[in-house]
Amino acid sequence: MKKQTKLIHATALTATLLCGTVSLPAAIHADAPAVSAGFSGGQAIKAPVQKPLWTAAVDPGSKAAVTDDGTVLAFSGKKLIALNLATGKKAFAYGSNLKPSVQYLKGTAYGVGEDGHVYALHAKTGKELWKTAAGLSDADEPIVIGDTVYVTKKQTLIALDAATGKPRWKAVEDQAETAGHLSLEAEGIIFMSNSISGAYSYSQLKAIDKKTGKTLWKAPFQAEPLAVRDGLVYSRREASLFDEEDPDEPPHITLSVFNAKTGEKVGERVYSWNRTNNSRSAGFAGSMLLSGNDLYLVTEDAIHQYDFAHYEKNGKPVKKWNKPSYPIDLTGSVHAGRIYFSIYDGYSIGGMKLVDGQEVQWGADNPVVRTEIYGNGVYIGQSDGVFHGYNLQTTAPDFTVNTGSRNYGPTLRSGSTLIIQAQDNGRLIAVQVPKALR
């Protein structure tokens, strides 16, 4: 009887399904993405974690300096503090409400207060040497060159005696919004780079007599000096809206040559190269670097080297290398038989061996935000809070430091001690430099 009942129930269910009187649950599907793309994260950098020699709490975002006698100058509570390089112990504290950046030169520390006063003190003892009145500067830090301290206040460049703090002169640039960038002091002349605004903006090179502050001359559409030698200034000419481009003319860079004292244009140098159809990075040519008499110039496809001391019109480069397949901008100085460049697709630094043109890089595993090179060490801070030290010659990672910071101040080195500036969390981290990287 039970079997007959089950059969009746099954027959009834079948009939019900055929008649459509029972609803089954709808099929469930995962959402389809509008875009789906994946990329390899690469291999993680594997290097021993370096234990700090010491750490010190400082004001977040501040910038430290290291002296040549074993002192680290930093900021805590808006005061300038001095730390022992070997131990991190505080030697003294100075001032109040100071801007968080300091310049050091020959035993003296220079800085600016939030109220615009400029100060100088003995970097070893903390003894104040001089202090100016408030309101003198709106700059974050002074620029110290030789016996002169330069500060800016809006459109004015102010020169102070480095020994006494007494004002020497003021130079006003009334055509620009700021006093400009002090790019070079040479042969008794201060060279300022300005951006002049009007119907359109353009660059201006300005020469100022170091002793008197008198403006000697101005040159529009000129970049900061590439070199000042034997009374002559070499400055790259920048493009103007009024320039007429000749499609048949080869690509080139023009260096204007000026008399340093008078600003009279006494000549020019033109470095040109052949236009190619298989350009690796068209539009990114023209980066230059002068090292002694070796002038390096980046074209679309190559890096050229010229003898700067012996210019010849339409002259050929003395050496030539293939450039990397991506846009580059030469930076720093020639070091360890290599030239260095920043890479336009990020913030990382690469290099090229001058002996054979081989490209070199120090592979990070996260975005690079800070790079310094000292001796045989390449020091890289990443945005994930990890800091790596690499061997410059082999490119192999040597050590790792966990900083917990996305942003860094300049990495400092004195002898065998490296100072990492973790700006987000306000920490100085001192580590031992391995012998292989010194």
C-alpha positions as CSV (number, residue, x, y, z in Angstrom):
1,M,0.0,0.0,0.0
2,K,2.9,2.4,0.8
3,K,4.6,1.7,-2.5
4,Q,1.3,2.5,-4.3
5,T,1.0,5.8,-2.3
6,K,4.6,6.9,-3.3
7,L,3.8,6.1,-7.0
8,I,0.6,8.2,-6.8
9,H,2.6,11.1,-5.3
10,A,5.3,10.9,-8.0
11,T,2.8,10.8,-10.8
12,A,1.0,13.9,-9.3
13,L,4.3,15.8,-9.0
14,T,5.1,15.0,-12.6
15,A,1.7,16.2,-13.8
16,T,2.1,19.4,-11.8
17,L,5.5,20.2,-13.3
18,L,4.1,19.6,-16.8
19,C,1.2,21.9,-16.1
20,G,3.6,24.7,-14.8
21,T,1.9,25.3,-11.5
22,V,5.2,25.0,-9.5
23,S,8.0,27.6,-9.7
24,L,11.6,26.4,-9.5
25,P,14.4,28.7,-8.1
26,A,16.0,30.9,-10.8
27,A,19.6,30.0,-11.8
28,I,22.3,32.1,-10.0
29,H,25.2,33.7,-12.0
30,A,28.2,35.7,-10.8
31,D,28.4,39.3,-12.0
32,A,30.6,39.9,-15.1
33,P,33.2,42.6,-14.7
34,A,33.4,45.5,-17.2
35,V,37.2,45.2,-17.2
36,S,39.3,42.3,-16.0
37,A,43.1,42.7,-16.1
38,G,45.9,41.3,-14.0
39,F,49.6,41.9,-13.9
40,S,52.5,40.2,-12.2
41,G,53.6,41.8,-8.9
42,G,57.1,40.6,-9.5
43,Q,59.4,39.0,-7.0
44,A,59.7,40.4,-3.5
45,I,63.1,41.8,-2.6
46,K,64.9,39.4,-0.3
47,A,67.6,40.9,1.8
48,P,68.5,40.7,5.5
49,V,66.6,43.1,7.8
50,Q,69.1,45.6,9.2
51,K,68.8,46.4,12.9
52,P,69.1,50.1,13.6
53,L,71.9,51.5,15.6
54,W,69.4,54.0,17.1
55,T,66.2,55.8,16.3
56,A,65.1,59.3,17.3
57,A,61.7,61.0,17.3
58,V,61.6,64.2,15.2
59,D,59.0,66.5,13.9
60,P,57.1,64.8,11.0
61,G,58.1,66.3,7.6
62,S,61.3,67.9,9.0
63,K,64.6,67.7,7.3
64,A,67.9,66.9,9.1
65,A,71.5,67.5,8.3
66,V,74.7,65.7,9.3
67,T,77.9,67.6,10.2
68,D,81.5,66.6,9.5
69,D,82.2,66.2,13.2
70,G,79.7,63.5,14.2
71,T,76.6,65.5,14.9
72,V,73.1,65.1,13.4
73,L,71.0,68.3,13.3
74,A,67.2,67.7,13.4
75,F,64.0,69.2,14.8
76,S,61.8,68.2,17.7
77,G,58.9,70.3,19.1
78,K,59.9,73.0,16.5
79,K,63.3,73.3,18.2
80,L,66.7,72.5,16.6
81,I,68.3,69.6,18.3
82,A,71.7,68.0,18.0
83,L,72.2,64.3,18.2
84,N,75.4,62.3,18.6
85,L,75.9,60.4,15.3
86,A,77.2,57.3,17.1
87,T,74.6,57.0,19.8
88,G,71.6,59.2,18.9
89,K,71.8,60.9,22.3
90,K,70.7,64.6,22.4
91,A,73.5,67.1,23.0
92,F,71.4,70.3,23.0
93,A,68.2,72.0,21.9
94,Y,67.9,75.5,20.5
95,G,65.2,78.0,19.8
96,S,61.4,77.8,19.4
97,N,58.9,77.9,16.5
98,L,61.6,77.2,14.0
99,K,61.0,76.1,10.4
100,P,61.9,72.4,10.0
101,S,65.0,72.7,7.8
102,V,68.6,73.5,8.5
103,Q,71.7,74.3,6.4
104,Y,75.2,73.4,7.6
105,L,78.6,74.8,6.5
106,K,82.0,74.7,8.1
107,G,80.9,74.2,11.7
108,T,77.9,76.5,11.6
109,A,74.1,75.7,11.4
110,Y,71.8,78.2,9.7
111,G,68.0,78.3,9.7
112,V,64.8,80.4,9.7
113,G,62.1,80.9,12.3
114,E,58.4,80.9,11.6
115,D,58.4,84.7,12.2
116,G,61.0,85.2,9.4
117,H,64.1,85.7,11.6
118,V,67.3,84.1,10.4
119,Y,69.8,82.5,12.8
120,A,73.2,81.0,13.0
121,L,74.7,78.8,15.8
122,H,77.7,76.7,16.5
123,A,76.7,73.3,15.4
124,K,78.8,71.5,18.1
125,T,77.9,73.5,21.1
126,G,74.6,75.1,20.2
127,K,75.9,78.6,21.0
128,E,74.0,81.2,19.1
129,L,76.3,83.3,16.9
130,W,73.7,85.7,15.5
131,K,70.0,86.2,14.9
132,T,68.3,88.8,12.7
133,A,65.0,90.6,13.3
134,A,61.7,88.9,12.4
135,G,60.1,89.3,9.0
136,L,63.2,89.1,7.0
137,S,62.5,85.9,5.1
138,D,59.5,83.8,3.9
139,A,61.8,81.0,2.8
140,D,61.9,77.7,4.6
141,E,65.7,77.6,4.7
142,P,68.6,79.9,3.8
143,I,71.1,79.1,1.0
144,V,74.7,79.4,2.3
145,I,77.5,79.9,-0.2
146,G,81.0,80.8,1.0
147,D,80.8,83.9,3.2
148,T,77.2,84.8,2.3
149,V,73.8,83.6,3.5
150,Y,71.0,84.2,1.0
151,V,67.3,84.3,1.9
152,T,64.3,85.3,-0.1
153,K,61.2,87.4,0.8
154,K,58.6,87.4,-2.0
155,Q,60.3,89.1,-5.0
156,T,63.5,90.0,-3.1
157,L,66.8,88.2,-2.7
158,I,68.6,89.3,0.5
159,A,72.3,88.7,1.1
160,L,73.6,88.5,4.7
161,D,77.1,88.3,6.1
162,A,77.6,84.6,7.1
163,A,79.8,85.6,10.1
164,T,77.6,88.4,11.6
165,G,74.2,88.2,10.0
166,K,74.4,91.8,8.9
167,P,72.5,92.6,5.7
168,R,74.7,93.3,2.7
169,W,72.2,94.1,0.0
170,K,68.8,93.4,-1.5
171,A,67.9,92.7,-5.1
172,V,64.3,92.9,-6.3
173,E,62.9,91.1,-9.3
174,D,59.7,93.1,-10.1
175,Q,58.7,91.2,-13.2
176,A,58.3,87.9,-11.4
177,E,56.1,86.7,-8.5
178,T,59.1,85.4,-6.6
179,A,62.8,86.3,-6.3
180,G,63.6,83.1,-8.3
181,H,65.9,80.2,-7.9
182,L,69.6,80.8,-7.0
183,S,71.2,78.3,-9.4
184,L,74.9,79.2,-9.2
185,E,77.5,81.5,-7.8
186,A,80.6,81.8,-10.0
187,E,83.3,84.4,-10.7
188,G,81.8,86.8,-8.3
189,I,78.3,86.6,-9.8
190,I,75.0,85.2,-8.6
191,F,72.9,83.6,-11.3
192,M,69.2,83.5,-10.7
193,S,66.5,81.6,-12.7
194,N,63.1,83.2,-12.9
195,S,59.8,82.5,-14.5
196,I,58.4,85.7,-15.9
197,S,54.6,85.9,-16.2
198,G,52.7,88.1,-18.6
199,A,50.7,87.3,-21.8
200,Y,52.6,84.0,-21.5
201,S,55.3,82.7,-19.2
202,Y,59.0,82.3,-20.1
203,S,62.3,81.6,-18.3
204,Q,64.8,84.3,-17.6
205,L,68.4,84.1,-16.5
206,K,69.6,87.0,-14.3
207,A,73.1,87.9,-13.2
208,I,73.7,89.8,-10.0
209,D,77.0,91.2,-8.7
210,K,77.8,89.3,-5.5
211,K,79.4,92.3,-3.7
212,T,76.8,95.0,-4.4
213,G,73.6,93.2,-5.4
214,K,73.4,95.2,-8.6
215,T,71.7,93.5,-11.5
216,L,74.3,93.1,-14.2
217,W,72.1,91.8,-17.0
218,K,69.0,89.7,-17.9
219,A,68.5,87.2,-20.7
220,P,65.0,86.0,-21.6
221,F,64.3,82.4,-22.8
222,Q,67.5,81.1,-21.2
223,A,67.8,78.3,-18.7
224,E,70.1,78.2,-15.7
225,P,73.8,78.1,-16.6
226,L,75.2,74.8,-17.7
227,A,78.7,76.2,-17.0
228,V,80.5,79.4,-16.2
229,R,84.1,79.3,-17.4
230,D,86.8,81.9,-18.2
231,G,84.4,84.8,-18.0
232,L,81.8,83.1,-20.3
233,V,78.3,81.8,-19.4
234,Y,76.9,78.8,-21.3
235,S,73.1,78.6,-21.1
236,R,70.6,76.5,-23.0
237,R,68.2,78.6,-25.1
238,E,64.6,77.7,-24.5
239,A,61.9,77.7,-27.1
240,S,59.8,80.9,-27.7
241,L,56.3,81.2,-29.1
242,F,57.8,83.4,-31.7
243,D,60.2,80.8,-33.0
244,E,59.4,79.4,-36.5
245,E,60.1,75.8,-36.8
246,D,61.8,74.6,-40.0
247,P,60.6,71.0,-40.8
248,D,63.8,70.4,-42.8
249,E,66.1,71.4,-39.9
250,P,67.6,68.5,-37.9
251,P,66.7,68.4,-34.2
252,H,69.2,70.3,-32.0
253,I,70.0,72.0,-28.8
254,T,71.4,75.5,-28.7
255,L,73.7,76.8,-26.0
256,S,73.9,80.6,-25.9
257,V,77.3,82.0,-24.8
258,F,77.3,85.3,-22.8
259,N,80.0,87.6,-21.4
260,A,79.5,86.9,-17.6
261,K,80.0,90.6,-16.6
262,T,78.0,92.4,-19.4
263,G,75.6,89.8,-20.6
264,E,76.7,90.4,-24.2
265,K,76.0,87.4,-26.4
266,V,79.3,86.5,-27.9
267,G,78.4,83.2,-29.6
268,E,76.4,80.0,-29.5
269,R,76.9,76.3,-29.8
270,V,74.5,74.1,-31.7
271,Y,74.5,70.3,-31.0
272,S,72.4,68.5,-33.6
273,W,71.6,65.0,-34.5
274,N,69.9,63.1,-37.3
275,R,66.1,62.6,-37.2
276,T,65.1,59.0,-37.2
277,N,61.8,57.2,-38.0
278,N,62.2,54.5,-35.4
279,S,62.5,56.8,-32.4
280,R,62.4,55.1,-29.1
281,S,61.0,58.0,-27.2
282,A,60.3,61.0,-29.5
283,G,59.7,64.2,-27.7
284,F,62.0,63.5,-24.7
285,A,65.3,64.5,-26.2
286,G,67.6,67.3,-25.0
287,S,68.6,66.3,-21.5
288,M,72.2,67.4,-20.8
289,L,74.9,66.8,-18.2
290,L,78.3,68.3,-18.1
291,S,81.1,66.5,-16.1
292,G,84.4,68.2,-16.5
293,N,84.8,68.5,-20.3
294,D,82.5,65.6,-21.0
295,L,79.1,66.8,-22.2
296,Y,76.4,64.2,-22.4
297,L,73.3,64.8,-24.5
298,V,70.2,62.6,-24.8
299,T,68.6,62.3,-28.3
300,E,65.5,60.3,-29.2
301,D,67.6,57.1,-29.8
302,A,71.0,57.6,-28.3
303,I,73.2,59.3,-25.7
304,H,76.0,61.4,-27.2
305,Q,79.2,62.5,-25.6
306,Y,81.0,65.6,-26.8
307,D,84.3,67.3,-25.9
308,F,83.1,70.5,-24.3
309,A,86.6,72.1,-24.4
310,H,86.8,71.7,-28.2
311,Y,83.6,72.7,-29.8
312,E,83.3,72.3,-33.6
313,K,80.3,73.4,-35.6
314,N,78.4,70.4,-37.0
315,G,80.9,68.3,-35.0
316,K,80.3,64.6,-34.4
317,P,80.1,63.1,-30.9
318,V,83.3,61.5,-29.6
319,K,81.2,58.6,-28.2
320,K,77.7,57.4,-28.7
321,W,75.6,54.8,-26.9
322,N,72.1,53.4,-27.5
323,K,69.7,54.9,-25.0
324,P,67.2,52.8,-23.0
325,S,63.9,52.2,-24.7
326,Y,62.0,54.6,-22.4
327,P,62.3,58.3,-21.8
328,I,65.1,59.4,-19.5
329,D,66.4,62.6,-17.9
330,L,70.1,62.8,-16.9
331,T,70.6,63.6,-13.3
332,G,73.3,63.8,-10.6
333,S,77.0,63.4,-11.6
334,V,79.2,60.8,-13.2
335,H,80.1,58.3,-10.5
336,A,81.8,54.9,-10.5
337,G,82.1,54.9,-14.3
338,R,78.4,55.5,-14.8
339,I,75.9,58.2,-15.7
340,Y,72.5,58.3,-14.0
341,F,69.0,59.2,-15.1
342,S,65.5,59.5,-13.8
343,I,62.9,57.4,-15.6
344,Y,59.8,59.2,-16.8
345,D,57.4,56.3,-16.1
346,G,58.1,56.6,-12.3
347,Y,60.4,58.0,-9.8
348,S,63.2,55.4,-10.0
349,I,66.8,56.0,-11.0
350,G,68.7,54.0,-13.5
351,G,72.3,54.1,-14.9
352,M,74.5,53.3,-17.8
353,K,78.1,52.0,-17.8
354,L,80.3,54.3,-19.8
355,V,82.7,51.6,-20.7
356,D,80.2,49.5,-22.7
357,G,76.8,51.3,-22.6
358,Q,75.2,48.6,-20.5
359,E,72.0,49.7,-18.7
360,V,71.9,49.1,-15.0
361,Q,68.9,49.3,-12.5
362,W,68.3,48.4,-8.9
363,G,65.0,46.6,-8.9
364,A,62.5,47.7,-6.3
365,D,59.4,45.7,-5.5
366,N,57.2,48.8,-4.8
367,P,57.0,52.4,-6.1
368,V,60.3,54.2,-5.4
369,V,60.0,57.6,-3.7
370,R,63.6,58.3,-2.7
371,T,67.1,57.4,-4.0
372,E,70.6,58.4,-2.9
373,I,73.9,57.0,-4.1
374,Y,77.0,57.1,-1.9
375,G,80.2,55.2,-2.7
376,N,79.2,51.7,-3.7
377,G,75.8,51.9,-2.1
378,V,72.4,52.7,-3.7
379,Y,69.8,53.6,-1.1
380,I,66.1,53.4,-2.0
381,G,63.0,54.3,0.0
382,Q,59.7,52.7,-1.2
383,S,56.2,53.9,-0.7
384,D,55.3,50.7,1.2
385,G,57.5,51.8,4.1
386,V,60.4,49.5,3.2
387,F,63.9,50.9,2.6
388,H,66.6,48.9,0.7
389,G,70.3,49.2,0.3
390,Y,71.9,47.8,-2.9
391,N,75.4,47.1,-4.1
392,L,76.0,49.6,-6.9
393,Q,78.3,47.4,-8.9
394,T,76.4,44.1,-8.7
395,T,72.9,45.7,-8.3
396,A,72.1,43.0,-5.6
397,P,70.1,44.0,-2.6
398,D,72.2,44.0,0.6
399,F,69.9,45.0,3.4
400,T,66.4,46.1,4.3
401,V,65.0,48.4,6.9
402,N,61.3,48.6,7.8
403,T,60.6,52.3,8.3
404,G,56.7,52.5,8.3
405,S,56.9,55.7,6.2
406,R,55.7,56.4,2.7
407,N,57.8,59.6,2.4
408,Y,61.4,60.3,3.1
409,G,63.8,63.2,3.4
410,P,67.2,63.0,1.8
411,T,69.2,59.9,3.1
412,L,72.3,61.1,4.8
413,R,75.7,59.4,5.3
414,S,78.7,60.1,7.4
415,G,81.5,57.6,7.3
416,S,80.0,54.2,8.1
417,T,76.6,55.5,9.4
418,L,73.5,56.0,7.3
419,I,70.7,58.2,8.5
420,I,67.2,57.4,7.1
421,Q,64.6,60.2,7.4
422,A,61.2,58.6,7.7
423,Q,59.1,61.8,7.4
424,D,55.5,60.5,7.9
425,N,56.0,59.1,11.3
426,G,58.8,61.5,12.3
427,R,61.7,59.2,12.8
428,L,65.5,59.2,12.2
429,I,66.8,55.7,11.7
430,A,70.6,55.2,11.9
431,V,72.0,52.0,10.4
432,Q,75.5,50.7,9.9
433,V,76.7,50.8,6.2
434,P,78.0,47.4,5.2
435,K,81.7,47.4,4.1
436,A,80.7,46.2,0.6
437,L,78.7,49.4,0.1
438,R,81.2,52.0,1.4
